[in-house]
Amino acid sequence: MAKPGSGIKKSTSWLKWNLLLLLLAGCVFAFIQLQFWWTQLSPKWQGLEWSWGSARVEQLSLQLPFSGQQQVQLEQVELGWSGWPWPLDVLKAKSLKAQLDVQLAASGETGQEATVSVPTLPLWLPKVLSFEQIEVSLPCARLNTKLSNSTENNDCKLIGALTYSEQNQQIQLQLANQQAVLIEGVGDIKLAVKALITPSAEQLQIPQFELSLASSKLNWQQYQLSDLELKLSGRAVWQNNLLQFEATEPLQLTTSYQQPDLQVQQLMLNATSLQLELDPTQLANSQLKSDLQFEVKQLQHPRLNTLDWNWVGTLLYQQQQAQLEGRLANSLSLALEHKIQMAEQKVSASWTLPELFFLAGNPLHVGTFWPELLTLQKGKASGKGQLEFDLSSMALTKQHTELELRDLSGIYDRTVFTGLTTTLKLFSQGMVWKVETGDLKLQQMNHGLVMGPLKLNALYKTTAPDWFKGQLDLKQLQLALFGGQIKAAEQQIDLSKDAKVLLQLDKLQLAELLKQHPSADMTGQGTLSGTLPLSIEQGKLTVAQGSVAALEPGGKIAYQSQKAQAMAASNQGMKIVMQALQNFHFSVLSAGVSYSKEGQLLLALKLEGNNPDFEKGRAVNFSINLEENLPAMITSLQLSGQVSELVKKRVQQRLAAQKAKDARKE
């Protein structure tokens, strides 16, 4: 029979042996881990002083177990612990120097740079942590292989200090370089970083962060930044893989920018109310909000006039959508208010052009895309619109523009115009475009002949890129000319083929017509009406079988020419004609009208009537063919009439160019 309590003693003994075995296994595992880390770190030291709760080392060097050759050297190291040998209570060093040889291996398939492999380390800090001097060397030349062909291991050095105390739960980091950080292929950089860090089990707080960056010259490929200065101050919180940053002072960036086609004398960026939320694991869920002010001094580009530009507005990015709202302006008083939204490769924008005045200059003339032959001298304009743009296809999918023009005056090519007023509407969807004039009114235009007012109401539809082969819906055309009117009935015109427009001439005054003719030898009175069947053939105007005739009761013509009188002295027939036309009262004045592509105007004139002072007023009938090169006549009118000096200069330039062209043909 077993003795009482013997089973209990055996069980207790068995438990003790098992605990002893587990402890022995734990020691073996700890020894293996310690040997592993000892092998990985490869520590080397000098001047070791050892006690039960602390250790001092004059110099200690370690090999970090990261990719590449990562060397760390500490001087005057002080270690303290409450247990043996863990956890550490105190870790101090007079200086810490690190040489980080980052390896960026290229992927065999993609050729892209691989990321550096860094092991995950536990968030643990001793009660006291202090590095009075920190010097970290990075292989800048290797990190910037895309910017430099050099293989030399030129280092950039970050110099600073780090302190931590469990009592206030704050990590204070300062990086301040007294000398420039030399980055080969980029330029000289002066970097200063200050950070106050407060860690806890739940989050990492950075209540104070300051960064300043300066460089006299920064080059990358064909781009160059000069006199670069960047300043950023703020606070941040890191929690659950989410970084929240808020600027406490405006972000400020100033620099000069230069590349072969673009130069900026000074660029200034000021960002206030800057807030950022960043999740490194899901960058698409990041959020950014800021008020921005952007200024550019003396922007120079081959397609732009040298001007100052500024932009003020707000930037918002959240839920993978970006919104930019603000006002763009330049030194010519041009301003454009806009709101731009971008989501899933789609950009939509709405804009407003506040009222512009052209009396002191043309705010719209900002570059070479402004029509060279168009000069605005007076009036005002405003506008608004919306557009949609597809980034994936880089195509404008839809837009609507509305321009208000009021009392515009200026010059287009060789035509002077005044009092242009209209609401111009421009629509497009895909490749289809529409332009609507909206009751256009033009007070006067002078193309050698003075015309106006003009009234036009029309809608033009076309398909890109055949801009001039669309459909013109002509609703109203009315032009005042020579004291009468030229009108066109409502009609639709297909410009993709030869088009025809029937113009009605209504009550033109012969006296006004003769006043504008270059010859001052003829005067007259009478009222003319008729029709002009206008054809548009390959972009050129022609007239066939047009007609014009005087209305009853007729009129009067007086022709007196010294040159004709000299011819009449030796020609009896010419003498009779000249005598009859000196005071000719006509009852019939009619003409067949034709106009060729070459600009030849032909009038088959019939004239019936008498001169009361010639042969007792007997009846006289004339059939006269008059031929005139209309463009040449208009050129003569422009050179001799009261037109703009700019128009005369352009006419003279065209005549000189045509003369040179004709000389080359010969």
C-alpha positions in Angstrom: 0.0 0.0 0.0 1.5 3.4 -1.0 2.3 5.9 1.7 0.0 8.9 1.9 1.4 12.0 0.1 3.8 10.0 -2.1 1.8 10.7 -5.3 1.9 14.4 -4.6 5.7 14.4 -4.0 6.2 12.6 -7.3 4.0 15.1 -9.2 5.8 18.1 -7.7 9.2 16.6 -8.5 8.1 16.0 -12.1 6.9 19.6 -12.4 10.2 21.0 -11.1 12.2 18.9 -13.6 9.9 20.1 -16.5 10.3 23.7 -15.4 14.1 23.2 -15.2 14.1 21.8 -18.7 12.0 24.7 -20.0 14.3 27.2 -18.4 17.3 25.4 -19.9 15.6 25.5 -23.3 14.9 29.2 -22.9 18.5 29.9 -22.0 19.7 27.9 -25.0 17.3 29.9 -27.2 18.4 33.2 -25.7 22.0 32.2 -26.2 21.3 31.3 -29.8 19.5 34.6 -30.4 22.3 36.5 -28.6 24.9 34.7 -30.6 22.9 35.5 -33.8 22.7 39.2 -33.0 26.3 39.2 -31.7 27.4 37.7 -35.1 25.1 40.1 -37.0 26.3 43.2 -35.2 30.0 42.2 -35.1 30.7 44.6 -32.2 34.2 46.0 -31.6 35.1 48.1 -28.6 37.9 49.9 -26.7 38.2 51.0 -23.1 35.5 48.8 -21.5 34.5 49.5 -17.9 32.0 46.9 -16.5 29.9 46.8 -13.4 26.8 44.9 -12.4 24.3 47.6 -13.4 26.2 49.7 -15.9 29.0 49.7 -18.5 31.1 52.3 -20.1 32.9 52.0 -23.5 35.3 54.6 -24.9 34.7 53.5 -28.4 32.2 51.0 -29.9 31.6 50.0 -33.6 28.7 47.9 -34.9 27.7 46.3 -38.2 23.9 46.8 -38.7 22.0 43.8 -40.1 20.5 45.7 -43.0 21.2 45.3 -46.7 24.6 46.8 -47.7 27.4 47.8 -45.5 25.9 49.9 -42.6 28.6 51.0 -40.1 27.8 52.7 -36.8 30.5 54.1 -34.5 29.9 55.5 -31.0 32.2 57.3 -28.6 32.0 57.5 -24.8 29.1 55.2 -24.6 27.2 54.8 -21.2 24.8 51.9 -20.6 22.6 51.3 -17.5 20.1 48.6 -16.7 18.0 47.5 -13.8 17.9 43.8 -14.6 20.7 41.8 -16.3 21.2 42.5 -19.0 17.8 43.8 -20.0 16.0 46.1 -20.2 18.3 49.1 -20.7 17.5 52.1 -18.5 20.1 54.5 -19.9 21.8 54.7 -23.3 24.1 57.7 -23.8 26.8 58.6 -26.2 29.0 61.6 -26.7 28.8 61.0 -30.5 27.3 58.7 -33.0 28.6 58.4 -36.5 26.9 56.2 -39.1 28.0 55.3 -42.6 25.0 54.1 -44.5 25.9 52.3 -47.8 22.4 52.0 -49.3 22.2 49.3 -52.0 19.7 50.0 -54.8 19.6 46.8 -56.9 17.9 47.0 -60.3 15.1 44.5 -61.1 16.0 42.1 -63.9 12.6 42.3 -65.6 11.4 45.9 -65.1 14.7 47.7 -64.7 13.2 49.7 -61.8 15.0 50.4 -58.6 14.3 47.9 -55.8 13.4 49.2 -52.3 15.9 48.9 -49.5 15.1 46.0 -47.1 14.9 47.2 -43.5 13.9 44.8 -40.7 11.0 45.6 -38.5 12.1 46.8 -35.0 10.0 47.0 -31.9 9.0 50.4 -30.6 11.1 50.4 -27.4 13.1 53.2 -25.7 15.1 53.3 -22.6 14.3 55.7 -19.8 17.1 58.0 -20.9 18.4 58.2 -24.4 21.0 60.8 -25.5 23.3 61.3 -28.5 25.0 64.7 -28.1 26.4 64.6 -31.6 25.0 62.7 -34.6 26.7 62.5 -38.0 25.0 60.3 -40.7 26.7 59.9 -44.1 24.6 58.9 -47.1 26.0 57.9 -50.5 24.5 60.8 -52.5 26.2 60.0 -55.7 24.8 56.5 -55.7 21.4 57.6 -54.7 21.3 60.0 -57.6 22.7 57.8 -60.3 20.0 59.2 -62.6 21.4 62.6 -62.1 25.1 61.9 -62.4 27.3 59.5 -64.2 30.0 59.5 -61.5 30.8 56.3 -59.6 32.6 58.1 -56.8 31.1 57.5 -53.3 30.6 61.2 -52.5 28.7 61.4 -49.2 26.1 63.9 -47.9 26.3 64.4 -44.2 23.4 65.1 -41.8 24.7 66.5 -38.5 22.6 67.0 -35.3 21.6 65.7 -31.9 19.0 63.5 -30.3 17.7 63.4 -26.7 14.9 61.5 -24.9 13.7 61.3 -21.3 11.0 59.1 -19.9 10.0 61.8 -17.5 8.6 64.2 -20.1 8.0 61.5 -22.8 9.6 63.6 -25.5 12.1 62.9 -28.2 13.9 66.0 -29.4 15.7 65.7 -32.8 17.8 68.5 -34.3 19.6 68.3 -37.6 21.4 71.4 -38.5 24.3 71.5 -41.1 26.8 74.2 -40.8 28.1 73.4 -44.2 26.3 72.7 -47.5 25.2 69.1 -48.2 27.0 68.3 -51.4 24.8 66.2 -53.8 26.7 65.4 -57.0 24.6 66.2 -60.1 22.1 68.3 -58.1 23.9 71.1 -56.5 24.7 72.5 -53.0 22.0 72.1 -50.4 21.8 73.5 -46.8 19.4 71.5 -44.7 18.2 72.2 -41.2 15.6 70.0 -39.4 14.3 70.4 -35.9 11.7 68.0 -34.4 10.2 67.4 -31.0 8.7 63.8 -30.7 6.4 62.5 -28.0 5.9 58.7 -28.2 3.4 56.6 -26.5 1.9 53.1 -26.8 -1.0 54.4 -28.9 0.5 57.1 -31.0 3.6 59.1 -31.9 3.2 62.9 -31.5 5.5 65.5 -33.1 4.3 68.8 -31.5 7.1 70.7 -33.1 8.7 70.2 -36.5 10.8 72.7 -38.5 12.5 72.2 -41.8 14.5 74.7 -43.9 16.2 74.0 -47.2 18.4 76.3 -49.2 20.5 76.0 -52.4 22.2 78.5 -54.6 21.9 76.3 -57.6 20.1 73.0 -58.3 20.6 71.3 -61.7 18.8 68.2 -63.0 19.1 67.3 -66.7 18.0 70.5 -68.6 16.3 72.1 -65.6 17.9 74.6 -63.2 16.7 76.1 -59.9 18.6 79.0 -58.5 18.4 80.7 -55.1 16.1 78.0 -53.7 14.7 78.5 -50.2 12.1 76.3 -48.5 10.7 76.7 -45.0 8.1 74.5 -43.3 6.9 74.4 -39.7 4.2 72.3 -38.2 3.0 69.5 -35.9 2.1 65.9 -36.6 0.5 62.8 -35.2 1.3 59.2 -36.2 -1.4 56.7 -35.2 -2.6 53.4 -36.7 -0.5 53.9 -39.8 -2.0 57.3 -40.4 0.1 60.5 -40.5 -1.7 63.7 -39.7 0.3 66.9 -40.4 -0.8 70.5 -39.8 1.4 73.5 -40.6 1.7 76.1 -37.8 3.4 78.6 -40.1 2.9 79.2 -43.8 5.0 77.0 -46.1 7.2 79.3 -48.1 9.1 78.5 -51.2 11.1 80.9 -53.4 13.4 80.1 -56.3 14.3 81.1 -59.9 13.6 78.6 -62.6 15.2 78.0 -66.0 15.0 75.5 -68.8 15.7 76.0 -72.6 12.2 77.2 -73.4 11.0 78.6 -70.1 12.6 81.1 -67.6 11.2 82.6 -64.4 13.0 85.4 -62.7 11.4 84.6 -59.4 8.9 82.0 -58.3 7.2 82.3 -54.9 4.8 79.8 -53.2 3.0 80.5 -49.9 0.8 77.8 -48.4 -1.4 78.5 -45.4 -3.8 76.4 -43.5 -1.9 73.4 -44.8 -3.3 70.0 -43.6 -2.3 66.6 -44.7 -3.5 63.1 -43.8 -1.3 60.3 -45.3 -1.7 56.5 -45.1 1.4 54.9 -46.7 -0.4 51.6 -47.1 -3.3 53.3 -49.0 -2.0 56.5 -50.7 -5.3 56.9 -52.6 -7.0 57.6 -49.3 -4.7 60.5 -48.5 -6.2 64.0 -47.9 -4.6 67.4 -48.5 -6.1 70.9 -47.9 -4.4 74.3 -48.2 -4.8 77.9 -49.1 -2.2 78.8 -51.7 -0.7 81.9 -53.1 1.6 81.5 -56.2 3.5 84.4 -57.8 5.8 84.3 -60.9 7.9 87.3 -61.8 8.9 87.9 -65.4 7.8 84.6 -66.9 9.5 84.2 -70.3 8.5 81.7 -73.0 8.7 81.8 -76.8 4.9 81.7 -77.1 4.2 84.1 -74.3 4.8 87.8 -73.7 7.1 88.5 -70.7 4.7 89.2 -67.8 4.2 88.8 -64.1 1.6 86.2 -63.0 -0.1 85.4 -59.7 -2.6 82.8 -58.5 -4.6 82.8 -55.2 -6.9 80.0 -54.2 -7.5 76.7 -52.3 -6.4 73.2 -53.0 -8.4 70.2 -51.7 -7.7 66.5 -52.3 -9.8 63.8 -50.6 -11.5 60.5 -51.5 -9.3 60.3 -54.7 -10.8 63.6 -55.9 -8.9 66.9 -56.3 -10.4 70.4 -56.4 -8.6 73.6 -57.2 -10.5 76.9 -56.9 -9.0 80.4 -57.2 -8.1 83.4 -59.3 -5.4 83.8 -61.9 -4.2 87.2 -62.9 -1.3 88.9 -64.6 0.4 92.4 -64.9 -1.9 93.3 -67.8 -4.9 93.3 -65.5 -6.2 90.0 -67.0 -8.0 87.9 -64.3 -9.7 84.5 -64.6 -11.7 83.0 -61.7 -12.0 79.2 -61.9 -13.0 76.0 -60.2 -11.4 72.8 -61.4 -12.3 69.3 -60.2 -10.5 66.0 -61.1 -11.7 62.5 -60.5 -10.9 59.2 -62.2 -9.1 60.7 -65.2 -11.9 63.2 -65.7 -11.3 67.0 -65.4 -14.2 69.4 -65.2 -13.8 73.1 -64.9 -16.0 76.2 -64.7 -14.5 79.7 -65.2 -15.5 83.4 -65.2 -13.7 86.2 -67.0 -14.5 89.5 -65.1 -15.1 92.6 -67.2 -12.0 93.7 -69.2 -11.4 97.2 -70.7 -9.3 97.8 -73.8 -8.9 101.6 -73.8 -5.5 101.4 -72.0 -4.3 98.2 -73.7 -5.3 94.6 -74.5 -5.2 92.4 -71.4 -5.9 89.3 -73.7 -2.7 89.8 -75.7 -0.5 87.5 -73.6 1.2 85.5 -76.3 1.6 84.5 -79.9 -1.7 82.6 -80.0 -3.5 86.0 -80.1 -4.4 86.8 -83.8 -1.5 88.9 -85.1 -3.8 91.0 -87.3 -6.3 91.8 -84.6 -5.9 95.0 -82.6 -8.4 96.1 -80.0 -8.5 99.8 -79.0 -11.7 100.4 -77.1 -14.6 98.6 -75.5 -15.1 95.9 -72.9 -15.5 92.1 -72.7 -16.5 89.5 -70.2 -17.2 85.8 -70.3 -17.9 82.5 -68.5 -17.9 78.8 -69.4 -17.6 75.2 -68.5 -15.5 72.3 -69.9 -14.8 68.6 -69.4 -11.5 67.0 -70.3 -10.5 63.3 -70.5 -6.9 62.8 -69.2 -6.7 59.2 -70.5 -7.3 60.2 -74.1 -6.0 63.8 -73.6 -9.2 65.1 -75.4 -11.7 67.8 -74.7 -15.0 66.0 -74.5 -17.4 68.9 -73.8 -17.4 72.7 -73.4 -19.6 75.7 -73.3 -18.2 79.3 -73.6 -20.2 82.5 -73.6 -18.5 85.9 -74.3 -20.1 89.3 -73.9 -18.6 91.9 -76.2 -19.6 95.5 -75.7 -18.8 98.5 -78.0 -15.5 97.0 -79.2 -13.4 99.0 -81.6 -10.2 98.1 -83.3 -8.5 96.9 -86.5 -8.6 93.4 -88.1 -6.1 93.1 -90.9 -6.9 96.1 -93.2 -10.4 96.7 -91.8 -11.2 99.3 -89.1 -14.3 98.6 -87.0 -16.2 100.4 -84.3 -19.1 99.6 -81.9 -19.0 95.7 -82.0 -21.6 94.3 -79.6 -22.7 90.7 -79.3 -23.1 87.7 -77.1 -20.9 85.0 -78.7 -21.7 81.4 -77.7 -19.4 78.5 -78.4 -20.5 74.9 -77.8 -18.7 71.6 -78.4 -19.3 68.0 -77.7 -16.8 65.5 -79.0 -15.8 66.6 -82.5 -19.0 68.6 -83.1 -18.7 72.4 -82.6 -21.3 75.2 -82.7 -20.9 79.0 -82.8 -23.8 81.4 -82.3 -23.5 85.1 -82.8 -26.5 86.2 -80.7 -27.7 89.4 -82.4 -24.4 90.8 -83.4 -24.3 94.5 -84.1 -21.4 96.5 -85.6 -21.7 100.2 -85.8 -19.2 100.8 -88.6 -16.4 99.2 -90.6 -14.0 100.8 -93.0 -12.2 98.6 -95.6 -11.6 101.5 -98.0 -15.4 101.7 -98.3 -17.3 102.8 -95.3 -20.1 100.5 -94.2 -22.5 100.0 -91.3 -24.3 99.5 -89.1 -24.3 95.7 -89.5 -26.8 93.3 -87.9 -26.1 89.6 -88.0 -27.8 86.6 -86.3 -26.4 83.2 -87.3 -25.6 79.7 -86.1 -22.6 77.8 -87.5 -22.2 74.0 -87.0 -19.0 72.1 -88.0 -17.0 69.0 -87.2 -13.3 69.0 -86.4 -10.9 69.2 -88.1 -12.8 70.4 -91.1 -13.6 73.8 -89.5 -14.6 75.6 -92.7 -16.9 72.9 -94.1 -19.8 73.2 -91.9 -23.5 74.4 -92.0 -24.3 78.1 -91.7 -27.8 78.8 -90.5 -28.2 82.5 -91.5 -31.2 84.0 -89.6 -30.5 87.7 -90.3 -28.0 89.7 -92.3 -28.5 93.5 -92.8 -25.7 95.9 -93.7 -26.1 99.6 -94.3 -24.2 100.7 -97.4 -24.2 104.0 -99.4 -27.3 105.2 -97.6 -29.2 102.0 -98.3 -29.2 98.4 -97.1 -27.8 95.1 -98.2 -30.0 92.2 -96.9 -30.0 88.4 -97.1 -33.1 86.3 -96.5 -33.1 83.7 -93.9 -31.5 80.6 -95.3 -29.1 77.6 -94.7 -25.8 77.5 -96.4 -23.7 74.3 -96.8 -20.0 75.3 -96.9 -18.8 71.8 -97.6 -19.7 72.5 -101.3 -20.1 75.5 -103.5 -22.7 77.7 -101.7 -25.0 80.4 -102.9 -26.4 83.5 -101.1 -28.8 85.9 -102.6 -28.2 89.5 -101.5 -30.8 92.1 -101.9 -29.7 95.7 -102.6 -32.3 98.1 -101.2 -32.3 101.9 -102.0 -28.6 102.6 -102.3 -27.9 106.3 -102.8 -25.9 107.1 -105.9 -24.6 110.3 -104.3 -23.1 108.3 -101.4 -21.6 105.7 -103.8 -19.9 108.3 -105.9 -18.5 110.1 -102.8 -16.6 107.0 -101.8 -15.3 106.3 -105.3 -11.7 107.3 -105.8 -12.6 109.6 -108.7 -13.8 113.0 -107.8 -14.8 113.8 -111.4 -18.4 112.5 -111.1 -21.3 113.5 -108.9 -24.9 112.3 -109.1 -28.2 111.7 -107.4 -30.5 108.7 -107.6 -31.7 105.6 -105.7 -30.5 102.1 -106.8 -31.9 98.6 -105.9 -31.1 95.1 -107.2 -29.9 91.6 -106.5 -26.5 90.0 -106.2 -26.4 86.1 -106.4 -23.3 85.6 -104.4 -21.4 82.3 -104.9 -18.7 80.9 -102.5 -16.4 78.6 -104.6 -13.4 77.1 -102.8 -13.4 79.9 -100.3 -13.6 82.7 -103.0 -16.5 85.0 -103.7 -18.0 85.3 -107.2 -21.1 87.0 -108.7 -22.8 86.0 -111.9 -25.9 87.7 -113.5 -26.3 90.3 -110.8 -28.4 93.3 -111.6 -28.9 96.8 -110.2 -31.2 99.6 -111.5 -32.3 103.1 -110.5 -35.8 103.6 -109.1 -38.3 106.0 -110.6 -38.2 108.9 -111.4 -34.5 108.4 -112.1 -31.7 110.8 -111.2 -28.9 113.0 -112.4 -25.2 112.6 -113.2 -22.6 115.3 -113.7 -19.2 114.2 -115.1 -16.4 116.7 -115.5 -12.9 115.5 -116.1 -10.0 117.6 -117.3 -8.4 114.6 -118.9 -11.6 113.7 -120.7 -12.0 117.3 -121.9 -8.5 117.2 -123.4 -9.4 114.0 -125.3 -12.7 115.6 -126.4 -10.9 118.5 -128.0 -9.5 116.1 -130.8 -12.4 113.6 -130.8 -15.8 114.6 -132.0 -17.5 111.6 -130.5 -15.9 112.1 -127.1 -16.9 115.7 -127.3 -20.6 114.8 -127.7 -20.4 112.3 -124.8 -18.7 114.8 -122.5 -21.2 117.5 -123.3 -24.2 115.2 -122.7 -22.7 114.0 -119.3 -22.0 117.4 -117.9 -25.6 117.6 -116.6 -27.3 114.3 -117.5 -30.8 113.6 -116.3 -31.5 109.9 -116.5 -34.7 108.0 -116.5 -33.1 104.6 -116.8 -29.8 103.5 -115.1 -29.3 99.7 -115.0 -26.3 97.5 -114.9 -25.6 93.8 -115.2 -23.0 92.8 -112.4 -20.4 90.1 -112.4 -17.4 89.5 -110.2 -14.7 86.9 -110.9 -12.4 84.9 -108.5 -9.5 87.2 -109.7 -11.3 90.2 -108.3 -12.5 91.7 -111.6 -15.8 93.7 -111.3 -17.7 94.1 -114.6 -20.6 96.5 -115.0 -22.7 96.3 -118.3 -24.2 99.8 -117.9 -27.3 101.1 -119.7 -28.1 104.8 -119.4 -31.1 106.6 -120.9 -32.0 110.3 -120.5 -31.0 113.8 -121.6 -29.1 116.9 -120.9 -31.4 120.0 -120.9 -28.4 122.1 -121.9 -27.3 119.9 -124.8 -29.0 120.0 -128.2 -32.3 121.2 -126.7 -32.5 118.3 -124.3 -32.7 115.6 -127.0 -32.7 112.0 -125.7 -29.4 110.2 -125.4 -28.8 106.5 -124.7 -25.5 105.0 -123.5 -24.3 101.4 -123.3 -21.0 101.3 -121.5 -18.9 98.4 -120.2 -17.0 99.3 -117.0 -14.3 97.0 -115.7 -12.5 97.5 -112.4 -10.2 95.4 -110.3 -12.0 95.7 -107.0 -9.1 94.7 -104.6 -6.8 97.2 -106.4 -9.5 99.9 -106.1 -10.0 99.2 -102.4 -6.2 99.3 -101.9 -6.2 102.7 -103.5 -9.0 103.9 -101.3 -7.1 102.6 -98.2 -3.9 104.5 -99.2 -5.7 107.7 -100.1 -8.6 107.8 -97.7 -8.8 108.7 -94.0 -7.9 105.3 -92.5 -5.6 104.2 -89.8 -1.8 104.5 -90.2 -1.6 100.9 -89.3 -3.9 99.9 -92.2 -1.8 102.0 -94.6 1.3 100.3 -93.3 -0.1 96.9 -93.9 -1.3 97.8 -97.4 2.2 99.0 -98.3 3.7 95.8 -96.9 1.4 93.7 -99.0 2.1 95.7 -102.1 5.9 95.4 -101.5 5.5 91.6 -100.9 3.5 91.2 -104.1 6.0 93.2 -106.1 8.8 91.0 -104.9 6.8 87.9 -105.7 6.2 89.1 -109.2 9.8 89.9 -109.7 10.9 86.4 -108.7 8.5 84.9 -111.3 10.1 87.0 -114.0 
